[in-house]
């Protein structure tokens, strides 16, 4: 899926490189990358590239666990990790079985369950939220392009008022998530709302795609990847524990 | 049909559903299991609405045979089966949507040929309407049926057609003439040359095996054209519309079954709930009951008058929305990584997304419902 409208305006702060990835020679240390750049990589290159870049910046060589003890990474990134951080210190990742493989784009995301991991790094959770924002913008742009190219009774589907209303709902969801992330002061309830809002945007866009959004090799696969990221790496909360 | 009768029928279906629950994840992984084992796990002959002559051992409720050939019986039974696995319900052999077209358009010879084939053994059928570029908009239909000597040739592409790769026959809609009355329904044998059904891998409802039909000069006999003895206004689109009106309550009951399954899963997997969560669950329970009543009303309306789809559209809007909402929120209620820890929940989330576009999107349903209301077809106080 390639978005065909202009990418979102470059975020303020350090200018991203043309690819959105930090240049290898000047790889910043953990936490020093403006998390907004992950949004742009997600928008232009999709979930796998964005996760790889976030991992480079925040958690190199280490499997990042979510609050439920799960990981979800591109297969190449997953394979390049040699350890994870347990509550009592670093542990080898050798022998951790695969939970699932989720095809997306031209690669797979690999899920694992880690035994007794340390609490997640907030920089990772924040980065995931920015990635999901970029993925939502990518999806909405692709939905608009899809509908511009289809017609009902001779008129572009994109011009039908009911379709415009759905597009507007999705756009409002993107705007709200961006506003929340732009003013992020570390409040977990704000991040939870970002994820819920972006889930709604994803569903709305799937409605815009119709049956095409249900195909395993279509835009729905990135929606699924984005939702699984939210489930794997939700912000810390006291409301969700079973 | 009394409430007590339907309650007994529902209880019977709940027993049958146990077998489907056991195979739900396997069928999701491998849709071909539908043809190798599924129809042996449940008595498919009793569940798919075969006519009395072909259903010699029907379900019985209070001693009364139940053929499942009415919408009311179908939504009652299929909701309970979908609560176990909606993909399996849609993967069952039998008439499904094509049976409705046969009921409205087939002549005696066609009817006999169709039911003899379908009841012969587990036989799958399909309903080919949607096209890649125009969805179900008949104005844009490009599949054609054109004369070639003393026979006809069928050419075109259909998409998102369930069960076609495993089907022996089905109904395809094609344009024979220009104009709104120029679309005809054709009974197609899948063994004819030039016919191909290619599976489309999907994110959910994998048991259904959605596919693309590729038809290139498929030879069609005059005897395969449905509705040839009917008037010009009783042709393809007339029957397709009635089929949608009958089948939307069924799609709604499947969505409702998925919504109920997600509710069941949350309440089974969690021990205590906080007060705001109990409030949420109470709201869901009320909406499940409300949607169930609406689906039943829509089924009654479809049985009474399949030309009117007003309530069917209302039911589909509500059931689809509820299925998406409950499955999505259930993920958050079961804690971080819920979709990894509860693969059945992950399946419910994926399955729930199919209902939005089946038999017309939510927008199409809203337009139909608004129009039906404005024309006084909701039977509300204005007519009293």
Interface residues (C-beta under 8 A of the other chain):
Chain A: X66 X67 X68 X69 X70 X99 X100 X111 X113 X150 X151 X152 X153 X160 X162 X163 X166 X196 X199 X203 X206 X207 X210 X211 X213 X214 X215 X216 X217 X220 X221 X224 X227 X228 X231 X232 X233 X234 X239 X240 X241 X242
Chain B: X130 X133 X134 X135 X137 X139 X140 X159 X160 X200 X201 X202 X203 X204 X210 X269 X270 X271 X274 X324 X328 X331 X332 X333 X334 X335 X336 X337 X338 X339 X340 X341 X349 X350 X353 X354 X356 X357 X361 X362 X363 X366 X367
